[in-house]
């Protein structure tokens, strides 16, 4: 009888510690997946970076075209 009570106490301690560790790890996994520094935020920032890099290239090309057009028009004006 005494041994059975000891086994129940040992099992209870192991179960409580296991539940506590599970809750602790679950909390941290939830923060990694859904927190302010989550994978979702990282992926959206990565997508935004790709968009901005492409937008910079497009604007640089547009700027070069407009500069060329400006200098062509400027050469057509009479000099003063």
mmCIF file of the N, C-alpha and C atoms, coordinates in Angstrom:
data_MODEL
# 
_entry.id   MODEL 
# 
loop_
_atom_site.group_PDB 
_atom_site.id 
_atom_site.type_symbol 
_atom_site.label_atom_id 
_atom_site.label_alt_id 
_atom_site.label_comp_id 
_atom_site.label_asym_id 
_atom_site.label_entity_id 
_atom_site.label_seq_id 
_atom_site.pdbx_PDB_ins_code 
_atom_site.Cartn_x 
_atom_site.Cartn_y 
_atom_site.Cartn_z 
_atom_site.occupancy 
_atom_site.B_iso_or_equiv 
_atom_site.pdbx_formal_charge 
_atom_site.auth_seq_id 
_atom_site.auth_comp_id 
_atom_site.auth_asym_id 
_atom_site.auth_atom_id 
_atom_site.pdbx_PDB_model_num 
ATOM 1   N N  . UNK A 1 1  ? 0.825  -1.190 0.000   1.00 0.00 ? 1  UNK A N  1 
ATOM 2   C CA . UNK A 1 1  ? 0.000  0.000  0.000   1.00 0.00 ? 1  UNK A CA 1 
ATOM 3   C C  . UNK A 1 1  ? 0.869  1.254  0.000   1.00 0.00 ? 1  UNK A C  1 
ATOM 4   N N  . UNK A 1 2  ? 1.900  1.244  0.865   1.00 0.00 ? 2  UNK A N  1 
ATOM 5   C CA . UNK A 1 2  ? 2.796  2.398  0.954   1.00 0.00 ? 2  UNK A CA 1 
ATOM 6   C C  . UNK A 1 2  ? 3.548  2.601  -0.358  1.00 0.00 ? 2  UNK A C  1 
ATOM 7   N N  . UNK A 1 3  ? 3.917  1.492  -0.988  1.00 0.00 ? 3  UNK A N  1 
ATOM 8   C CA . UNK A 1 3  ? 4.643  1.571  -2.249  1.00 0.00 ? 3  UNK A CA 1 
ATOM 9   C C  . UNK A 1 3  ? 3.742  2.132  -3.347  1.00 0.00 ? 3  UNK A C  1 
ATOM 10  N N  . UNK A 1 4  ? 2.458  1.763  -3.344  1.00 0.00 ? 4  UNK A N  1 
ATOM 11  C CA . UNK A 1 4  ? 1.515  2.228  -4.340  1.00 0.00 ? 4  UNK A CA 1 
ATOM 12  C C  . UNK A 1 4  ? 1.308  3.740  -4.199  1.00 0.00 ? 4  UNK A C  1 
ATOM 13  N N  . UNK A 1 5  ? 1.225  4.255  -2.991  1.00 0.00 ? 5  UNK A N  1 
ATOM 14  C CA . UNK A 1 5  ? 1.081  5.697  -2.753  1.00 0.00 ? 5  UNK A CA 1 
ATOM 15  C C  . UNK A 1 5  ? 2.328  6.421  -3.241  1.00 0.00 ? 5  UNK A C  1 
ATOM 16  N N  . UNK A 1 6  ? 3.480  5.852  -3.001  1.00 0.00 ? 6  UNK A N  1 
ATOM 17  C CA . UNK A 1 6  ? 4.740  6.439  -3.463  1.00 0.00 ? 6  UNK A CA 1 
ATOM 18  C C  . UNK A 1 6  ? 4.772  6.502  -4.996  1.00 0.00 ? 6  UNK A C  1 
ATOM 19  N N  . UNK A 1 7  ? 4.297  5.433  -5.664  1.00 0.00 ? 7  UNK A N  1 
ATOM 20  C CA . UNK A 1 7  ? 4.256  5.419  -7.122  1.00 0.00 ? 7  UNK A CA 1 
ATOM 21  C C  . UNK A 1 7  ? 3.282  6.470  -7.660  1.00 0.00 ? 7  UNK A C  1 
ATOM 22  N N  . UNK A 1 8  ? 2.146  6.628  -6.990  1.00 0.00 ? 8  UNK A N  1 
ATOM 23  C CA . UNK A 1 8  ? 1.157  7.628  -7.410  1.00 0.00 ? 8  UNK A CA 1 
ATOM 24  C C  . UNK A 1 8  ? 1.743  9.030  -7.265  1.00 0.00 ? 8  UNK A C  1 
ATOM 25  N N  . UNK A 1 9  ? 2.432  9.306  -6.159  1.00 0.00 ? 9  UNK A N  1 
ATOM 26  C CA . UNK A 1 9  ? 3.061  10.614 -5.962  1.00 0.00 ? 9  UNK A CA 1 
ATOM 27  C C  . UNK A 1 9  ? 4.130  10.859 -7.028  1.00 0.00 ? 9  UNK A C  1 
ATOM 28  N N  . UNK A 1 10 ? 4.929  9.847  -7.308  1.00 0.00 ? 10 UNK A N  1 
ATOM 29  C CA . UNK A 1 10 ? 5.987  9.972  -8.320  1.00 0.00 ? 10 UNK A CA 1 
ATOM 30  C C  . UNK A 1 10 ? 5.362  10.245 -9.695  1.00 0.00 ? 10 UNK A C  1 
ATOM 31  N N  . UNK A 1 11 ? 4.294  9.513  -10.025 1.00 0.00 ? 11 UNK A N  1 
ATOM 32  C CA . UNK A 1 11 ? 3.599  9.719  -11.289 1.00 0.00 ? 11 UNK A CA 1 
ATOM 33  C C  . UNK A 1 11 ? 3.013  11.128 -11.355 1.00 0.00 ? 11 UNK A C  1 
ATOM 34  N N  . UNK A 1 12 ? 2.438  11.605 -10.259 1.00 0.00 ? 12 UNK A N  1 
ATOM 35  C CA . UNK A 1 12 ? 1.840  12.945 -10.213 1.00 0.00 ? 12 UNK A CA 1 
ATOM 36  C C  . UNK A 1 12 ? 2.895  14.016 -10.449 1.00 0.00 ? 12 UNK A C  1 
ATOM 37  N N  . UNK A 1 13 ? 4.044  13.884 -9.824  1.00 0.00 ? 13 UNK A N  1 
ATOM 38  C CA . UNK A 1 13 ? 5.129  14.852 -10.005 1.00 0.00 ? 13 UNK A CA 1 
ATOM 39  C C  . UNK A 1 13 ? 5.593  14.853 -11.461 1.00 0.00 ? 13 UNK A C  1 
ATOM 40  N N  . UNK A 1 14 ? 5.771  13.667 -12.018 1.00 0.00 ? 14 UNK A N  1 
ATOM 41  C CA . UNK A 1 14 ? 6.207  13.576 -13.422 1.00 0.00 ? 14 UNK A CA 1 
ATOM 42  C C  . UNK A 1 14 ? 5.154  14.186 -14.340 1.00 0.00 ? 14 UNK A C  1 
ATOM 43  N N  . UNK A 1 15 ? 3.887  13.926 -14.093 1.00 0.00 ? 15 UNK A N  1 
ATOM 44  C CA . UNK A 1 15 ? 2.808  14.467 -14.924 1.00 0.00 ? 15 UNK A CA 1 
ATOM 45  C C  . UNK A 1 15 ? 2.761  15.991 -14.829 1.00 0.00 ? 15 UNK A C  1 
ATOM 46  N N  . UNK A 1 16 ? 2.886  16.537 -13.633 1.00 0.00 ? 16 UNK A N  1 
ATOM 47  C CA . UNK A 1 16 ? 2.852  17.995 -13.445 1.00 0.00 ? 16 UNK A CA 1 
ATOM 48  C C  . UNK A 1 16 ? 4.040  18.655 -14.130 1.00 0.00 ? 16 UNK A C  1 
ATOM 49  N N  . UNK A 1 17 ? 5.225  18.069 -13.985 1.00 0.00 ? 17 UNK A N  1 
ATOM 50  C CA . UNK A 1 17 ? 6.419  18.616 -14.631 1.00 0.00 ? 17 UNK A CA 1 
ATOM 51  C C  . UNK A 1 17 ? 6.274  18.534 -16.149 1.00 0.00 ? 17 UNK A C  1 
ATOM 52  N N  . UNK A 1 18 ? 5.749  17.438 -16.653 1.00 0.00 ? 18 UNK A N  1 
ATOM 53  C CA . UNK A 1 18 ? 5.545  17.287 -18.100 1.00 0.00 ? 18 UNK A CA 1 
ATOM 54  C C  . UNK A 1 18 ? 4.556  18.315 -18.629 1.00 0.00 ? 18 UNK A C  1 
ATOM 55  N N  . UNK A 1 19 ? 3.479  18.537 -17.913 1.00 0.00 ? 19 UNK A N  1 
ATOM 56  C CA . UNK A 1 19 ? 2.478  19.540 -18.313 1.00 0.00 ? 19 UNK A CA 1 
ATOM 57  C C  . UNK A 1 19 ? 3.092  20.937 -18.287 1.00 0.00 ? 19 UNK A C  1 
ATOM 58  N N  . UNK A 1 20 ? 3.877  21.236 -17.259 1.00 0.00 ? 20 UNK A N  1 
ATOM 59  C CA . UNK A 1 20 ? 4.510  22.559 -17.154 1.00 0.00 ? 20 UNK A CA 1 
ATOM 60  C C  . UNK A 1 20 ? 5.479  22.777 -18.321 1.00 0.00 ? 20 UNK A C  1 
ATOM 61  N N  . UNK A 1 21 ? 6.279  21.783 -18.650 1.00 0.00 ? 21 UNK A N  1 
ATOM 62  C CA . UNK A 1 21 ? 7.223  21.899 -19.769 1.00 0.00 ? 21 UNK A CA 1 
ATOM 63  C C  . UNK A 1 21 ? 6.473  22.054 -21.084 1.00 0.00 ? 21 UNK A C  1 
ATOM 64  N N  . UNK A 1 22 ? 5.396  21.289 -21.256 1.00 0.00 ? 22 UNK A N  1 
ATOM 65  C CA . UNK A 1 22 ? 4.589  21.384 -22.473 1.00 0.00 ? 22 UNK A CA 1 
ATOM 66  C C  . UNK A 1 22 ? 3.993  22.779 -22.619 1.00 0.00 ? 22 UNK A C  1 
ATOM 67  N N  . UNK A 1 23 ? 3.450  23.318 -21.537 1.00 0.00 ? 23 UNK A N  1 
ATOM 68  C CA . UNK A 1 23 ? 2.873  24.665 -21.586 1.00 0.00 ? 23 UNK A CA 1 
ATOM 69  C C  . UNK A 1 23 ? 3.945  25.710 -21.893 1.00 0.00 ? 23 UNK A C  1 
ATOM 70  N N  . UNK A 1 24 ? 5.101  25.580 -21.278 1.00 0.00 ? 24 UNK A N  1 
ATOM 71  C CA . UNK A 1 24 ? 6.201  26.515 -21.499 1.00 0.00 ? 24 UNK A CA 1 
ATOM 72  C C  . UNK A 1 24 ? 6.626  26.506 -22.966 1.00 0.00 ? 24 UNK A C  1 
ATOM 73  N N  . UNK A 1 25 ? 6.829  25.310 -23.515 1.00 0.00 ? 25 UNK A N  1 
ATOM 74  C CA . UNK A 1 25 ? 7.254  25.199 -24.915 1.00 0.00 ? 25 UNK A CA 1 
ATOM 75  C C  . UNK A 1 25 ? 6.153  25.659 -25.871 1.00 0.00 ? 25 UNK A C  1 
ATOM 76  N N  . UNK A 1 26 ? 4.907  25.348 -25.564 1.00 0.00 ? 26 UNK A N  1 
ATOM 77  C CA . UNK A 1 26 ? 3.787  25.784 -26.407 1.00 0.00 ? 26 UNK A CA 1 
ATOM 78  C C  . UNK A 1 26 ? 3.700  27.298 -26.464 1.00 0.00 ? 26 UNK A C  1 
ATOM 79  N N  . UNK A 1 27 ? 3.909  27.942 -25.327 1.00 0.00 ? 27 UNK A N  1 
ATOM 80  C CA . UNK A 1 27 ? 3.881  29.403 -25.270 1.00 0.00 ? 27 UNK A CA 1 
ATOM 81  C C  . UNK A 1 27 ? 4.953  29.994 -26.184 1.00 0.00 ? 27 UNK A C  1 
ATOM 82  N N  . UNK A 1 28 ? 6.148  29.448 -26.131 1.00 0.00 ? 28 UNK A N  1 
ATOM 83  C CA . UNK A 1 28 ? 7.239  29.978 -26.944 1.00 0.00 ? 28 UNK A CA 1 
ATOM 84  C C  . UNK A 1 28 ? 7.043  29.685 -28.434 1.00 0.00 ? 28 UNK A C  1 
ATOM 85  N N  . UNK A 1 29 ? 6.498  28.547 -28.753 1.00 0.00 ? 29 UNK A N  1 
ATOM 86  C CA . UNK A 1 29 ? 6.199  28.239 -30.159 1.00 0.00 ? 29 UNK A CA 1 
ATOM 87  C C  . UNK A 1 29 ? 5.129  29.202 -30.677 1.00 0.00 ? 29 UNK A C  1 
ATOM 88  N N  . UNK A 1 30 ? 4.123  29.490 -29.857 1.00 0.00 ? 30 UNK A N  1 
ATOM 89  C CA . UNK A 1 30 ? 3.076  30.443 -30.257 1.00 0.00 ? 30 UNK A CA 1 
ATOM 90  C C  . UNK A 1 30 ? 3.665  31.829 -30.493 1.00 0.00 ? 30 UNK A C  1 
ATOM 91  N N  . UNK A 1 31 ? 4.592  32.246 -29.664 1.00 0.00 ? 31 UNK A N  1 
ATOM 92  C CA . UNK A 1 31 ? 5.236  33.550 -29.854 1.00 0.00 ? 31 UNK A CA 1 
ATOM 93  C C  . UNK A 1 31 ? 6.034  33.555 -31.157 1.00 0.00 ? 31 UNK A C  1 
ATOM 94  N N  . UNK A 1 32 ? 6.740  32.472 -31.434 1.00 0.00 ? 32 UNK A N  1 
ATOM 95  C CA . UNK A 1 32 ? 7.529  32.391 -32.672 1.00 0.00 ? 32 UNK A CA 1 
ATOM 96  C C  . UNK A 1 32 ? 6.624  32.456 -33.896 1.00 0.00 ? 32 UNK A C  1 
ATOM 97  N N  . UNK A 1 33 ? 5.477  31.793 -33.840 1.00 0.00 ? 33 UNK A N  1 
ATOM 98  C CA . UNK A 1 33 ? 4.586  31.747 -34.997 1.00 0.00 ? 33 UNK A CA 1 
ATOM 99  C C  . UNK A 1 33 ? 3.720  32.983 -35.152 1.00 0.00 ? 33 UNK A C  1 
ATOM 100 N N  . UNK A 1 34 ? 3.290  33.597 -34.041 1.00 0.00 ? 34 UNK A N  1 
ATOM 101 C CA . UNK A 1 34 ? 2.294  34.662 -34.124 1.00 0.00 ? 34 UNK A CA 1 
ATOM 102 C C  . UNK A 1 34 ? 2.702  35.976 -33.462 1.00 0.00 ? 34 UNK A C  1 
ATOM 103 N N  . UNK A 1 35 ? 3.863  36.059 -32.857 1.00 0.00 ? 35 UNK A N  1 
ATOM 104 C CA . UNK A 1 35 ? 4.276  37.262 -32.138 1.00 0.00 ? 35 UNK A CA 1 
ATOM 105 C C  . UNK A 1 35 ? 4.779  38.360 -33.053 1.00 0.00 ? 35 UNK A C  1 
ATOM 106 N N  . UNK A 1 36 ? 5.269  39.444 -32.449 1.00 0.00 ? 36 UNK A N  1 
ATOM 107 C CA . UNK A 1 36 ? 5.727  40.594 -33.227 1.00 0.00 ? 36 UNK A CA 1 
ATOM 108 C C  . UNK A 1 36 ? 7.002  40.296 -34.011 1.00 0.00 ? 36 UNK A C  1 
ATOM 109 N N  . UNK A 1 37 ? 7.725  39.280 -33.639 1.00 0.00 ? 37 UNK A N  1 
ATOM 110 C CA . UNK A 1 37 ? 8.918  38.853 -34.388 1.00 0.00 ? 37 UNK A CA 1 
ATOM 111 C C  . UNK A 1 37 ? 8.697  37.474 -34.998 1.00 0.00 ? 37 UNK A C  1 
ATOM 112 N N  . UNK A 1 38 ? 7.485  37.238 -35.462 1.00 0.00 ? 38 UNK A N  1 
ATOM 113 C CA . UNK A 1 38 ? 7.112  35.904 -35.913 1.00 0.00 ? 38 UNK A CA 1 
ATOM 114 C C  . UNK A 1 38 ? 7.584  35.619 -37.331 1.00 0.00 ? 38 UNK A C  1 
ATOM 115 N N  . UNK A 1 39 ? 7.433  34.378 -37.722 1.00 0.00 ? 39 UNK A N  1 
ATOM 116 C CA . UNK A 1 39 ? 7.768  33.965 -39.081 1.00 0.00 ? 39 UNK A CA 1 
ATOM 117 C C  . UNK A 1 39 ? 6.863  34.656 -40.087 1.00 0.00 ? 39 UNK A C  1 
ATOM 118 N N  . UNK A 1 40 ? 5.605  34.865 -39.702 1.00 0.00 ? 40 UNK A N  1 
ATOM 119 C CA . UNK A 1 40 ? 4.664  35.548 -40.590 1.00 0.00 ? 40 UNK A CA 1 
ATOM 120 C C  . UNK A 1 40 ? 5.121  36.979 -40.873 1.00 0.00 ? 40 UNK A C  1 
ATOM 121 N N  . UNK A 1 41 ? 5.553  37.680 -39.844 1.00 0.00 ? 41 UNK A N  1 
ATOM 122 C CA . UNK A 1 41 ? 6.055  39.043 -40.015 1.00 0.00 ? 41 UNK A CA 1 
ATOM 123 C C  . UNK A 1 41 ? 7.326  39.020 -40.852 1.00 0.00 ? 41 UNK A C  1 
ATOM 124 N N  . UNK A 1 42 ? 8.202  38.072 -40.593 1.00 0.00 ? 42 UNK A N  1 
ATOM 125 C CA . UNK A 1 42 ? 9.449  37.948 -41.355 1.00 0.00 ? 42 UNK A CA 1 
ATOM 126 C C  . UNK A 1 42 ? 9.160  37.744 -42.841 1.00 0.00 ? 42 UNK A C  1 
ATOM 127 N N  . UNK A 1 43 ? 8.229  36.848 -43.144 1.00 0.00 ? 43 UNK A N  1 
ATOM 128 C CA . UNK A 1 43 ? 7.896  36.580 -44.546 1.00 0.00 ? 43 UNK A CA 1 
ATOM 129 C C  . UNK A 1 43 ? 7.265  37.796 -45.213 1.00 0.00 ? 43 UNK A C  1 
ATOM 130 N N  . UNK A 1 44 ? 6.407  38.516 -44.500 1.00 0.00 ? 44 UNK A N  1 
ATOM 131 C CA . UNK A 1 44 ? 5.803  39.706 -45.105 1.00 0.00 ? 44 UNK A CA 1 
ATOM 132 C C  . UNK A 1 44 ? 6.855  40.788 -45.341 1.00 0.00 ? 44 UNK A C  1 
ATOM 133 N N  . UNK A 1 45 ? 7.816  40.918 -44.432 1.00 0.00 ? 45 UNK A N  1 
ATOM 134 C CA . UNK A 1 45 ? 8.895  41.890 -44.635 1.00 0.00 ? 45 UNK A CA 1 
ATOM 135 C C  . UNK A 1 45 ? 9.789  41.487 -45.799 1.00 0.00 ? 45 UNK A C  1 
ATOM 136 N N  . UNK A 1 46 ? 9.998  40.193 -45.961 1.00 0.00 ? 46 UNK A N  1 
ATOM 137 C CA . UNK A 1 46 ? 10.796 39.705 -47.081 1.00 0.00 ? 46 UNK A CA 1 
ATOM 138 C C  . UNK A 1 46 ? 10.089 40.026 -48.403 1.00 0.00 ? 46 UNK A C  1 
ATOM 139 N N  . UNK A 1 47 ? 8.775  39.806 -48.447 1.00 0.00 ? 47 UNK A N  1 
ATOM 140 C CA . UNK A 1 47 ? 7.999  40.130 -49.650 1.00 0.00 ? 47 UNK A CA 1 
ATOM 141 C C  . UNK A 1 47 ? 8.024  41.635 -49.924 1.00 0.00 ? 47 UNK A C  1 
ATOM 142 N N  . UNK A 1 48 ? 7.914  42.430 -48.858 1.00 0.00 ? 48 UNK A N  1 
ATOM 143 C CA . UNK A 1 48 ? 7.945  43.884 -49.017 1.00 0.00 ? 48 UNK A CA 1 
ATOM 144 C C  . UNK A 1 48 ? 9.304  44.333 -49.540 1.00 0.00 ? 48 UNK A C  1 
ATOM 145 N N  . UNK A 1 49 ? 10.371 43.703 -49.075 1.00 0.00 ? 49 UNK A N  1 
ATOM 146 C CA . UNK A 1 49 ? 11.714 44.043 -49.545 1.00 0.00 ? 49 UNK A CA 1 
ATOM 147 C C  . UNK A 1 49 ? 11.845 43.776 -51.040 1.00 0.00 ? 49 UNK A C  1 
ATOM 148 N N  . UNK A 1 50 ? 11.347 42.622 -51.483 1.00 0.00 ? 50 UNK A N  1 
ATOM 149 C CA . UNK A 1 50 ? 11.401 42.281 -52.913 1.00 0.00 ? 50 UNK A CA 1 
ATOM 150 C C  . UNK A 1 50 ? 10.624 43.322 -53.717 1.00 0.00 ? 50 UNK A C  1 
ATOM 151 N N  . UNK A 1 51 ? 9.438  43.694 -53.229 1.00 0.00 ? 51 UNK A N  1 
ATOM 152 C CA . UNK A 1 51 ? 8.635  44.705 -53.915 1.00 0.00 ? 51 UNK A CA 1 
ATOM 153 C C  . UNK A 1 51 ? 9.392  46.029 -53.993 1.00 0.00 ? 51 UNK A C  1 
ATOM 154 N N  . UNK A 1 52 ? 9.988  46.455 -52.886 1.00 0.00 ? 52 UNK A N  1 
ATOM 155 C CA . UNK A 1 52 ? 10.692 47.734 -52.870 1.00 0.00 ? 52 UNK A CA 1 
ATOM 156 C C  . UNK A 1 52 ? 11.926 47.729 -53.766 1.00 0.00 ? 52 UNK A C  1 
ATOM 157 N N  . UNK A 1 53 ? 12.654 46.618 -53.807 1.00 0.00 ? 53 UNK A N  1 
ATOM 158 C CA . UNK A 1 53 ? 13.819 46.520 -54.691 1.00 0.00 ? 53 UNK A CA 1 
ATOM 159 C C  . UNK A 1 53 ? 13.373 46.661 -56.140 1.00 0.00 ? 53 UNK A C  1 
ATOM 160 N N  . UNK A 1 54 ? 12.278 45.988 -56.504 1.00 0.00 ? 54 UNK A N  1 
ATOM 161 C CA . UNK A 1 54 ? 11.754 46.106 -57.865 1.00 0.00 ? 54 UNK A CA 1 
ATOM 162 C C  . UNK A 1 54 ? 11.256 47.517 -58.159 1.00 0.00 ? 54 UNK A C  1 
ATOM 163 N N  . UNK A 1 55 ? 10.638 48.142 -57.182 1.00 0.00 ? 55 UNK A N  1 
ATOM 164 C CA . UNK A 1 55 ? 10.145 49.521 -57.351 1.00 0.00 ? 55 UNK A CA 1 
ATOM 165 C C  . UNK A 1 55 ? 11.318 50.493 -57.537 1.00 0.00 ? 55 UNK A C  1 
ATOM 166 N N  . UNK A 1 56 ? 12.396 50.283 -56.802 1.00 0.00 ? 56 UNK A N  1 
ATOM 167 C CA . UNK A 1 56 ? 13.594 51.126 -56.959 1.00 0.00 ? 56 UNK A CA 1 
ATOM 168 C C  . UNK A 1 56 ? 14.142 50.995 -58.375 1.00 0.00 ? 56 UNK A C  1 
ATOM 169 N N  . UNK A 1 57 ? 14.235 49.755 -58.869 1.00 0.00 ? 57 UNK A N  1 
ATOM 170 C CA . UNK A 1 57 ? 14.741 49.542 -60.234 1.00 0.00 ? 57 UNK A CA 1 
ATOM 171 C C  . UNK A 1 57 ? 13.842 50.238 -61.252 1.00 0.00 ? 57 UNK A C  1 
ATOM 172 N N  . UNK A 1 58 ? 12.527 50.097 -61.081 1.00 0.00 ? 58 UNK A N  1 
ATOM 173 C CA . UNK A 1 58 ? 11.584 50.724 -62.007 1.00 0.00 ? 58 UNK A CA 1 
ATOM 174 C C  . UNK A 1 58 ? 11.718 52.243 -61.981 1.00 0.00 ? 58 UNK A C  1 
ATOM 175 N N  . UNK A 1 59 ? 11.822 52.813 -60.796 1.00 0.00 ? 59 UNK A N  1 
ATOM 176 C CA . UNK A 1 59 ? 11.945 54.269 -60.669 1.00 0.00 ? 59 UNK A CA 1 
ATOM 177 C C  . UNK A 1 59 ? 13.274 54.768 -61.230 1.00 0.00 ? 59 UNK A C  1 
ATOM 178 N N  . UNK A 1 60 ? 14.338 54.001 -61.057 1.00 0.00 ? 60 UNK A N  1 
ATOM 179 C CA . UNK A 1 60 ? 15.630 54.393 -61.634 1.00 0.00 ? 60 UNK A CA 1 
ATOM 180 C C  . UNK A 1 60 ? 15.561 54.402 -63.154 1.00 0.00 ? 60 UNK A C  1 
ATOM 181 N N  . UNK A 1 61 ? 14.902 53.389 -63.723 1.00 0.00 ? 61 UNK A N  1 
ATOM 182 C CA . UNK A 1 61 ? 14.750 53.347 -65.182 1.00 0.00 ? 61 UNK A CA 1 
ATOM 183 C C  . UNK A 1 61 ? 13.888 54.510 -65.663 1.00 0.00 ? 61 UNK A C  1 
ATOM 184 N N  . UNK A 1 62 ? 12.814 54.791 -64.950 1.00 0.00 ? 62 UNK A N  1 
ATOM 185 C CA . UNK A 1 62 ? 11.948 55.914 -65.314 1.00 0.00 ? 62 UNK A CA 1 
ATOM 186 C C  . UNK A 1 62 ? 12.704 57.238 -65.195 1.00 0.00 ? 62 UNK A C  1 
ATOM 187 N N  . UNK A 1 63 ? 13.494 57.370 -64.154 1.00 0.00 ? 63 UNK A N  1 
ATOM 188 C CA . UNK A 1 63 ? 14.284 58.580 -63.962 1.00 0.00 ? 63 UNK A CA 1 
ATOM 189 C C  . UNK A 1 63 ? 15.290 58.764 -65.103 1.00 0.00 ? 63 UNK A C  1 
ATOM 190 N N  . UNK A 1 64 ? 15.946 57.684 -65.504 1.00 0.00 ? 64 UNK A N  1 
ATOM 191 C CA . UNK A 1 64 ? 16.910 57.762 -66.612 1.00 0.00 ? 64 UNK A CA 1 
ATOM 192 C C  . UNK A 1 64 ? 16.206 58.180 -67.901 1.00 0.00 ? 64 UNK A C  1 
ATOM 193 N N  . UNK A 1 65 ? 15.041 57.615 -68.146 1.00 0.00 ? 65 UNK A N  1 
ATOM 194 C CA . UNK A 1 65 ? 14.273 57.973 -69.336 1.00 0.00 ? 65 UNK A CA 1 
ATOM 195 C C  . UNK A 1 65 ? 13.872 59.456 -69.297 1.00 0.00 ? 65 UNK A C  1 
ATOM 196 N N  . UNK A 1 66 ? 13.394 59.909 -68.153 1.00 0.00 ? 66 UNK A N  1 
ATOM 197 C CA . UNK A 1 66 ? 12.975 61.312 -68.034 1.00 0.00 ? 66 UNK A CA 1 
ATOM 198 C C  . UNK A 1 66 ? 14.166 62.272 -68.146 1.00 0.00 ? 66 UNK A C  1 
ATOM 199 N N  . UNK A 1 67 ? 15.310 61.887 -67.593 1.00 0.00 ? 67 UNK A N  1 
ATOM 200 C CA . UNK A 1 67 ? 16.506 62.730 -67.726 1.00 0.00 ? 67 UNK A CA 1 
ATOM 201 C C  . UNK A 1 67 ? 16.927 62.838 -69.191 1.00 0.00 ? 67 UNK A C  1 
ATOM 202 N N  . UNK A 1 68 ? 16.886 61.710 -69.891 1.00 0.00 ? 68 UNK A N  1 
ATOM 203 C CA . UNK A 1 68 ? 17.237 61.712 -71.312 1.00 0.00 ? 68 UNK A CA 1 
ATOM 204 C C  . UNK A 1 68 ? 16.284 62.636 -72.072 1.00 0.00 ? 68 UNK A C  1 
ATOM 205 N N  . UNK A 1 69 ? 15.000 62.507 -71.792 1.00 0.00 ? 69 UNK A N  1 
ATOM 206 C CA . UNK A 1 69 ? 13.994 63.354 -72.444 1.00 0.00 ? 69 UNK A CA 1 
ATOM 207 C C  . UNK A 1 69 ? 14.225 64.832 -72.113 1.00 0.00 ? 69 UNK A C  1 
ATOM 208 N N  . UNK A 1 70 ? 14.546 65.114 -70.857 1.00 0.00 ? 70 UNK A N  1 
ATOM 209 C CA . UNK A 1 70 ? 14.801 66.492 -70.427 1.00 0.00 ? 70 UNK A CA 1 
ATOM 210 C C  . UNK A 1 70 ? 15.989 67.087 -71.184 1.00 0.00 ? 70 UNK A C  1 
ATOM 211 N N  . UNK A 1 71 ? 17.086 66.338 -71.257 1.00 0.00 ? 71 UNK A N  1 
ATOM 212 C CA . UNK A 1 71 ? 18.272 66.859 -71.944 1.00 0.00 ? 71 UNK A CA 1 
ATOM 213 C C  . UNK A 1 71 ? 18.037 67.010 -73.445 1.00 0.00 ? 71 UNK A C  1 
ATOM 214 N N  . UNK A 1 72 ? 17.252 66.116 -74.026 1.00 0.00 ? 72 UNK A N  1 
ATOM 215 C CA . UNK A 1 72 ? 16.910 66.262 -75.435 1.00 0.00 ? 72 UNK A CA 1 
ATOM 216 C C  . UNK A 1 72 ? 16.099 67.532 -75.663 1.00 0.00 ? 72 UNK A C  1 
ATOM 217 N N  . UNK A 1 73 ? 15.129 67.782 -74.784 1.00 0.00 ? 73 UNK A N  1 
ATOM 218 C CA . UNK A 1 73 ? 14.314 68.996 -74.903 1.00 0.00 ? 73 UNK A CA 1 
ATOM 219 C C  . UNK A 1 73 ? 15.149 70.243 -74.635 1.00 0.00 ? 73 UNK A C  1 
ATOM 220 N N  . UNK A 1 74 ? 16.060 70.161 -73.711 1.00 0.00 ? 74 UNK A N  1 
ATOM 221 C CA . UNK A 1 74 ? 16.901 71.311 -73.371 1.00 0.00 ? 74 UNK A CA 1 
ATOM 222 C C  . UNK A 1 74 ? 17.797 71.677 -74.556 1.00 0.00 ? 74 UNK A C  1 
ATOM 223 N N  . UNK A 1 75 ? 18.269 70.692 -75.298 1.00 0.00 ? 75 UNK A N  1 
ATOM 224 C CA . UNK A 1 75 ? 19.113 70.968 -76.475 1.00 0.00 ? 75 UNK A CA 1 
ATOM 225 C C  . UNK A 1 75 ? 18.326 71.583 -77.597 1.00 0.00 ? 75 UNK A C  1 
ATOM 226 N N  . UNK A 1 76 ? 17.015 71.421 -77.610 1.00 0.00 ? 76 UNK A N  1 
ATOM 227 C CA . UNK A 1 76 ? 16.185 72.008 -78.648 1.00 0.00 ? 76 UNK A CA 1 
ATOM 228 C C  . UNK A 1 76 ? 15.914 73.492 -78.402 1.00 0.00 ? 76 UNK A C  1 
ATOM 229 N N  . UNK A 1 77 ? 16.031 73.929 -77.131 1.00 0.00 ? 77 UNK A N  1 
ATOM 230 C CA . UNK A 1 77 ? 15.762 75.326 -76.796 1.00 0.00 ? 77 UNK A CA 1 
ATOM 231 C C  . UNK A 1 77 ? 16.912 76.207 -77.316 1.00 0.00 ? 77 UNK A C  1 
ATOM 232 N N  . UNK A 1 78 ? 16.574 77.415 -77.741 1.00 0.00 ? 78 UNK A N  1 
ATOM 233 C CA . UNK A 1 78 ? 17.648 78.330 -78.158 1.00 0.00 ? 78 UNK A CA 1 
ATOM 234 C C  . UNK A 1 78 ? 18.482 78.762 -76.951 1.00 0.00 ? 78 UNK A C  1 
ATOM 235 N N  . UNK A 1 79 ? 19.778 78.926 -77.199 1.00 0.00 ? 79 UNK A N  1 
ATOM 236 C CA . UNK A 1 79 ? 20.655 79.351 -76.113 1.00 0.00 ? 79 UNK A CA 1 
ATOM 237 C C  . UNK A 1 79 ? 20.528 80.864 -75.917 1.00 0.00 ? 79 UNK A C  1 
ATOM 238 N N  . UNK A 1 80 ? 20.633 81.291 -74.696 1.00 0.00 ? 80 UNK A N  1 
ATOM 239 C CA . UNK A 1 80 ? 20.511 82.730 -74.381 1.00 0.00 ? 80 UNK A CA 1 
ATOM 240 C C  . UNK A 1 80 ? 21.801 83.317 -73.908 1.00 0.00 ? 80 UNK A C  1 
# 
